[in-house]
Amino acid sequence: MIFAKYVFLLLLFILVYVGFRALFELLIRQRKARFRLHYVKNATFSARLSTYLEKHSTIYKHIKDLLESVESKLSMQALVTISVIGLLAGLLAGALFFRSFKGAVIITTIGASLPYVLLRVKLVSVRLQTRLEFLPAVEVFYQAYMIDPHQNMKIALKYCLEENRIMYPIKPVFEQLYRHFMTQRDTEESLRLFSLTLGHNWADYFAGIMRVALTEGSYVGDSLKELITDMRKAQRFDQMERNRLLEIRIANFTPIGFLIMFMWINFKVNGDNAYLYYVLDPAGRNMILDALLLIFVSFLMGIYLSMRRM
């Protein structure tokens, strides 16, 4: 219990700190706007630390790429803060409710990794929504590229977006790619994020064609036409793969629904006995813990299978 009190106080301190910091930033936002010069931002310790981690930490770069690929409004600092809060909340729940080392470890692991898992789920959702829309988008881009007298990739992409010829839900992905090009971001990094967001071989081929056109200035009309032909031939297979991905997503969330329904029926039929067994009895709490562990593992397996099929 003493350990749980210290964890609770630490969690409370972090929540109060985050709340006051958000309020403080809101109050001085106008004043901060005058100091948003590039050299001032680079002089801060957090900016220097972020630059160092981005160059030397594979995990940091991976998570940052995920945040950018799904266009999340969260920053790396916010994601780490949420993960720490989840870790402490899980540790507190495991110590107070399950009252065992096993419960503390499992709930802490789930709480700490949940933000990253949800980020992966968001990426899978984006890939599901855009999988069948990629072929029409490439066809539109090919037409714009062939019409342009200079056969310029950036101009063709700009034309497609300004004329609203690339439709939602894949339009934001191409808009992000165009923003990266216009802000003089590294071409290789921009195309890598584009491929990461879409997550299939056709996107990799398309990114490779764009890489050749942008770096070497070569004509790639024939390569684009060949890519479109291959994608049309594989259209039925892509539809089948998308259906399999949907089946995996449904299977992912089914155990959670079954657990909620099971607990609701038990408490509805006999609330007193259910409370005695699932809350007070260690065997009942251990059963809930095992169920949560299996659900979390199956959720991770579903994400893994979804990523492999893309």
RODO-2510 file (C-alpha; in nm, 4 decimals, decimal comma):
residues 310
     n   res          X          Y          Z
     1     m     0,0000     0,0000     0,0000
     2     i     0,2884     0,2388     0,0740
     3     f     0,4259     0,1737    -0,2760
     4     a     0,0818     0,2434    -0,4253
     5     k     0,0646     0,5742    -0,2374
     6     y     0,3980     0,6857    -0,3814
     7     v     0,2879     0,5868    -0,7311
     8     f    -0,0397     0,7761    -0,6846
     9     l     0,1437     1,0882    -0,5659
    10     l     0,3813     1,0703    -0,8622
    11     l     0,0905     1,0268    -1,1039
    12     l    -0,0932     1,3173    -0,9414
    13     f     0,2179     1,5347    -0,9679
    14     i     0,2556     1,4596    -1,3397
    15     l    -0,1123     1,5311    -1,4085
    16     v    -0,0954     1,8617    -1,2188
    17     y     0,2278     1,9523    -1,4001
    18     v     0,0764     1,8779    -1,7418
    19     g    -0,2386     2,0730    -1,6559
    20     f    -0,0537     2,3812    -1,5304
    21     r     0,1880     2,3713    -1,8219
    22     a    -0,1001     2,3626    -2,0725
    23     l    -0,2670     2,6539    -1,8914
    24     f     0,0591     2,8471    -1,8770
    25     e     0,1244     2,7986    -2,2490
    26     l    -0,2308     2,9108    -2,3268
    27     l    -0,1871     3,2317    -2,1273
    28     i     0,1454     3,3299    -2,2842
    29     r     0,0798     3,2058    -2,6379
    30     q     0,0779     3,5561    -2,7856
    31     r     0,4015     3,6435    -2,6127
    32     k     0,5665     3,3220    -2,7273
    33     a     0,4819     3,4029    -3,0885
    34     r     0,7436     3,6792    -3,0865
    35     f     1,0180     3,4311    -2,9999
    36     r     0,9466     3,1673    -3,2630
    37     l     1,2569     3,2425    -3,4632
    38     h     1,4535     2,9507    -3,5950
    39     y     1,7712     3,0225    -3,4009
    40     v     1,5790     3,0604    -3,0738
    41     k     1,4008     2,7274    -3,1190
    42     n     1,7271     2,5513    -3,1977
    43     a     1,8868     2,7021    -2,8864
    44     t     1,6448     2,5266    -2,6485
    45     f     1,7542     2,2125    -2,4718
    46     s     1,4498     2,0152    -2,5908
    47     a     1,5230     2,1009    -2,9553
    48     r     1,8864     1,9947    -2,9219
    49     l     1,7823     1,6734    -2,7476
    50     s     1,5240     1,5978    -3,0186
    51     t     1,7843     1,6524    -3,2908
    52     y     2,0309     1,4232    -3,1156
    53     l     1,7739     1,1464    -3,0619
    54     e     1,6523     1,1710    -3,4203
    55     k     2,0060     1,1091    -3,5454
    56     h     2,1110     0,8395    -3,2984
    57     s     1,7926     0,6686    -3,1744
    58     t     1,6143     0,4296    -3,4102
    59     i     1,3119     0,4030    -3,1797
    60     y     1,2712     0,7810    -3,1576
    61     k     1,2919     0,8185    -3,5358
    62     h     1,0468     0,5310    -3,5856
    63     i     0,7849     0,6805    -3,3523
    64     k     0,8310     1,0268    -3,5021
    65     d     0,7752     0,8828    -3,8495
    66     l     0,4572     0,7124    -3,7273
    67     l     0,3253     1,0374    -3,5802
    68     e     0,3965     1,2190    -3,9047
    69     s     0,2578     0,9467    -4,1302
    70     v    -0,0857     0,9572    -3,9621
    71     e    -0,0637     1,3402    -3,9307
    72     s    -0,1182     1,3174    -3,5567
    73     k    -0,1526     1,6421    -3,3635
    74     l     0,0462     1,4907    -3,0777
    75     s     0,4114     1,5797    -3,0404
    76     m     0,6783     1,3347    -2,9294
    77     q     0,6836     1,5008    -2,5885
    78     a     0,3068     1,4635    -2,5527
    79     l     0,3199     1,0976    -2,6560
    80     v     0,5952     1,0230    -2,4033
    81     t     0,3991     1,2061    -2,1325
    82     i     0,0846     1,0053    -2,2076
    83     s     0,2878     0,6831    -2,2031
    84     v     0,4366     0,7713    -1,8625
    85     i     0,0901     0,8540    -1,7287
    86     g    -0,0374     0,5218    -1,8645
    87     l     0,2569     0,3412    -1,7040
    88     l     0,1929     0,4946    -1,3618
    89     a    -0,1846     0,4486    -1,3889
    90     g    -0,1339     0,0841    -1,4850
    91     l     0,1106     0,0325    -1,1995
    92     l    -0,1358     0,1885    -0,9565
    93     a    -0,4307    -0,0163    -1,0875
    94     g    -0,2278    -0,3361    -1,0800
    95     a    -0,1092    -0,2755    -0,7243
    96     l    -0,4470    -0,1699    -0,5818
    97     f    -0,6949    -0,3890    -0,7710
    98     f    -0,5072    -0,7062    -0,8647
    99     r    -0,2680    -0,6869    -0,5670
   100     s    -0,0036    -0,9056    -0,7257
   101     f     0,3275    -0,8670    -0,9044
   102     k     0,1791    -1,0314    -1,2139
   103     g    -0,1103    -0,7857    -1,2201
   104     a     0,1184    -0,4850    -1,1760
   105     v     0,3487    -0,5968    -1,4588
   106     i     0,0688    -0,6778    -1,7059
   107     i    -0,1421    -0,3657    -1,6473
   108     t     0,1682    -0,1441    -1,6438
   109     t     0,2836    -0,2893    -1,9760
   110     i    -0,0597    -0,2395    -2,1310
   111     g    -0,0903     0,1169    -2,0006
   112     a     0,2578     0,2215    -2,1128
   113     s     0,2353     0,0703    -2,4622
   114     l    -0,1266     0,1678    -2,5339
   115     p    -0,0453     0,5064    -2,7006
   116     y     0,1970     0,3379    -2,9411
   117     v    -0,0505     0,0565    -3,0124
   118     l    -0,3273     0,3081    -3,0886
   119     l    -0,0859     0,4902    -3,3195
   120     r    -0,0318     0,1655    -3,5081
   121     v    -0,4077     0,1066    -3,5237
   122     k    -0,4530     0,4537    -3,6745
   123     l    -0,1892     0,3781    -3,9379
   124     v    -0,3599     0,0491    -4,0281
   125     s    -0,6911     0,2380    -4,0620
   126     v    -0,5321     0,4914    -4,2978
   127     r    -0,3886     0,2105    -4,5099
   128     l    -0,7239     0,0334    -4,5246
   129     q    -0,9019     0,3494    -4,6381
   130     t    -0,6482     0,4371    -4,9057
   131     r    -0,5620     0,0933    -5,0472
   132     l    -0,8245     0,0855    -5,3246
   133     e    -0,7993     0,4602    -5,3913
   134     f    -0,4327     0,4477    -5,4891
   135     l    -0,4894     0,3284    -5,8473
   136     p    -0,7322     0,6124    -5,9417
   137     a    -0,4927     0,8637    -5,7829
   138     v    -0,1957     0,7348    -5,9841
   139     e    -0,4052     0,7410    -6,3045
   140     v    -0,4951     1,1050    -6,2422
   141     f    -0,1337     1,1884    -6,1651
   142     y    -0,0174     1,0136    -6,4830
   143     q    -0,2590     1,2194    -6,6930
   144     a    -0,1385     1,5430    -6,5312
   145     y     0,2237     1,4415    -6,5819
   146     m     0,1717     1,3674    -6,9517
   147     i    -0,0208     1,6920    -7,0091
   148     d     0,2490     1,9068    -6,8480
   149     p     0,4860     2,0263    -7,1243
   150     h     0,7878     2,0046    -6,8918
   151     q     0,6932     1,6648    -6,7454
   152     n     0,7650     1,7993    -6,3968
   153     m     0,6580     1,5774    -6,1055
   154     k     0,5981     1,8615    -5,8596
   155     i     0,3938     2,0660    -6,1062
   156     a     0,1837     1,7620    -6,1981
   157     l     0,1206     1,6892    -5,8308
   158     k     0,0295     2,0528    -5,7669
   159     y    -0,2165     2,0499    -6,0582
   160     c    -0,3884     1,7332    -5,9333
   161     l    -0,4352     1,8755    -5,5840
   162     e    -0,5432     2,2255    -5,6883
   163     e    -0,7995     2,0878    -5,9330
   164     n    -0,9296     1,8417    -5,6688
   165     r    -0,8754     1,5519    -5,9063
   166     i    -0,7315     1,3310    -5,6302
   167     m    -1,0179     1,2546    -5,3977
   168     y    -1,0483     1,1834    -5,0272
   169     p    -0,9412     0,9670    -4,8392
   170     i    -0,6088     0,9429    -5,0244
   171     k    -0,5838     1,3148    -5,0982
   172     p    -0,4277     1,4066    -4,7573
   173     v    -0,1431     1,1615    -4,8249
   174     f    -0,0538     1,3333    -5,1534
   175     e    -0,1017     1,6753    -4,9921
   176     q     0,1505     1,5803    -4,7256
   177     l     0,3958     1,4678    -4,9948
   178     y     0,3529     1,7963    -5,1827
   179     r     0,4047     1,9992    -4,8619
   180     h     0,7305     1,8162    -4,7995
   181     f     0,8491     1,8924    -5,1521
   182     m     0,7566     2,2599    -5,1240
   183     t     0,9286     2,3050    -4,7866
   184     q     1,2563     2,1784    -4,9325
   185     r     1,2475     1,8660    -4,7229
   186     d     1,4833     1,5863    -4,8185
   187     t     1,3401     1,3973    -5,1172
   188     e     1,4373     1,0563    -4,9845
   189     e     1,2751     1,1228    -4,6468
   190     s     0,9575     1,2617    -4,8065
   191     l     0,9154     0,9553    -5,0285
   192     r     0,9929     0,7214    -4,7376
   193     l     0,7128     0,8769    -4,5299
   194     f     0,4806     0,8519    -4,8300
   195     s     0,5552     0,4790    -4,8641
   196     l     0,5212     0,4266    -4,4879
   197     t     0,1773     0,5886    -4,4836
   198     l     0,0363     0,3788    -4,7688
   199     g     0,2271     0,0638    -4,6771
   200     h     0,2061    -0,1518    -4,9912
   201     n     0,4351    -0,2497    -5,2774
   202     w     0,2597    -0,0280    -5,5315
   203     a     0,3384     0,2777    -5,3196
   204     d     0,7033     0,1678    -5,3023
   205     y     0,7165     0,1343    -5,6831
   206     f     0,5523     0,4738    -5,7303
   207     a     0,7948     0,6331    -5,4825
   208     g     1,0846     0,4740    -5,6721
   209     i     0,9607     0,6225    -5,9997
   210     m     0,9277     0,9657    -5,8393
   211     r     1,2755     0,9322    -5,6898
   212     v     1,4265     0,8717    -6,0333
   213     a     1,2344     1,1634    -6,1860
   214     l     1,3254     1,4085    -5,9090
   215     t     1,6909     1,3157    -5,8619
   216     e     1,7920     1,2336    -6,2195
   217     g     1,5388     1,4430    -6,4111
   218     s     1,4501     1,1457    -6,6305
   219     y     1,1266     1,0939    -6,8229
   220     v     0,9172     0,8344    -6,6356
   221     g     0,5925     0,8325    -6,8348
   222     d     0,6477     0,4758    -6,9562
   223     s     0,7237     0,3556    -6,6024
   224     l     0,4042     0,5151    -6,4701
   225     k     0,2010     0,3588    -6,7500
   226     e     0,3513     0,0172    -6,6768
   227     l     0,2751     0,0590    -6,3059
   228     i    -0,0884     0,1442    -6,3812
   229     t    -0,1197    -0,1599    -6,6095
   230     d     0,0181    -0,3914    -6,3402
   231     m    -0,2101    -0,2399    -6,0764
   232     r    -0,5166    -0,2903    -6,2950
   233     k    -0,4264    -0,6567    -6,3405
   234     a    -0,3868    -0,7006    -5,9637
   235     q    -0,6994    -0,5015    -5,8737
   236     r    -0,9028    -0,8082    -5,7796
   237     f    -0,6201    -0,9381    -5,5603
   238     d    -0,5982    -0,5994    -5,3843
   239     q    -0,9721    -0,6147    -5,3128
   240     m    -0,9321    -0,9621    -5,1623
   241     e    -0,6408    -0,8441    -4,9466
   242     r    -0,8443    -0,5494    -4,8228
   243     n    -1,1299    -0,7839    -4,7287
   244     r    -0,8853    -1,0022    -4,5341
   245     l    -0,7581    -0,6952    -4,3520
   246     l    -1,1140    -0,6015    -4,2588
   247     e    -1,1679    -0,9524    -4,1243
   248     i    -0,8546    -0,9179    -3,9112
   249     r    -0,9765    -0,5817    -3,7778
   250     i    -1,3157    -0,7280    -3,6852
   251     a    -1,1486    -1,0252    -3,5153
   252     n    -0,9271    -0,7783    -3,3268
   253     f    -1,2134    -0,6027    -3,1525
   254     t    -1,4404    -0,9057    -3,1042
   255     p    -1,2747    -1,0349    -2,7799
   256     i    -1,3172    -0,6941    -2,6145
   257     g    -1,6875    -0,6975    -2,6971
   258     f    -1,7268    -1,0518    -2,5684
   259     l    -1,5535    -0,9658    -2,2385
   260     i    -1,7743    -0,6601    -2,1852
   261     m    -2,0869    -0,8607    -2,2695
   262     f    -1,9772    -1,1463    -2,0408
   263     m    -1,9166    -0,9121    -1,7453
   264     w    -2,2401    -0,7216    -1,8078
   265     i    -2,4475    -1,0428    -1,8136
   266     n    -2,2848    -1,1671    -1,4925
   267     f    -2,3473    -0,8428    -1,3054
   268     k    -2,6988    -0,8207    -1,4490
   269     v    -2,7972    -1,1743    -1,3427
   270     n    -2,6423    -1,1667    -0,9955
   271     g    -2,4581    -0,8485    -0,9120
   272     d    -2,3641    -0,9431    -0,5547
   273     n    -2,2055    -1,2752    -0,6461
   274     a    -2,0313    -1,1211    -0,9475
   275     y    -1,8877    -0,8467    -0,7253
   276     l    -1,7684    -1,1008    -0,4695
   277     y    -1,5989    -1,3143    -0,7338
   278     y    -1,4595    -1,0624    -0,9836
   279     v    -1,3640    -0,7874    -0,7366
   280     l    -1,2989    -0,9451    -0,3956
   281     d    -1,1905    -1,2990    -0,4832
   282     p    -0,8234    -1,3257    -0,6001
   283     a    -0,9162    -1,6116    -0,8373
   284     g    -1,1775    -1,3950    -1,0100
   285     r    -0,9387    -1,1009    -1,0400
   286     n    -0,6748    -1,3323    -1,1823
   287     m    -0,9234    -1,4563    -1,4440
   288     i    -0,9951    -1,0974    -1,5528
   289     l    -0,6213    -1,0316    -1,5648
   290     d    -0,5615    -1,3345    -1,7870
   291     a    -0,8474    -1,2258    -2,0131
   292     l    -0,7000    -0,8753    -2,0475
   293     l    -0,3572    -1,0200    -2,1244
   294     l    -0,4930    -1,2539    -2,3936
   295     i    -0,7011    -0,9747    -2,5480
   296     f    -0,3993    -0,7432    -2,5589
   297     v    -0,1780    -1,0122    -2,7129
   298     s    -0,4430    -1,0943    -2,9751
   299     f    -0,4724    -0,7223    -3,0488
   300     l    -0,0972    -0,7018    -3,1078
   301     m    -0,1105    -1,0115    -3,3275
   302     g    -0,3904    -0,8560    -3,5317
   303     i    -0,1832    -0,5420    -3,5890
   304     y     0,1196    -0,7532    -3,6813
   305     l    -0,0788    -0,9592    -3,9334
   306     s    -0,2327    -0,6440    -4,0798
   307     m     0,1090    -0,4852    -4,1290
   308     r     0,2467    -0,8017    -4,2900
   309     r    -0,0386    -0,8219    -4,5415
   310     m     0,0189    -0,4669    -4,6595
***
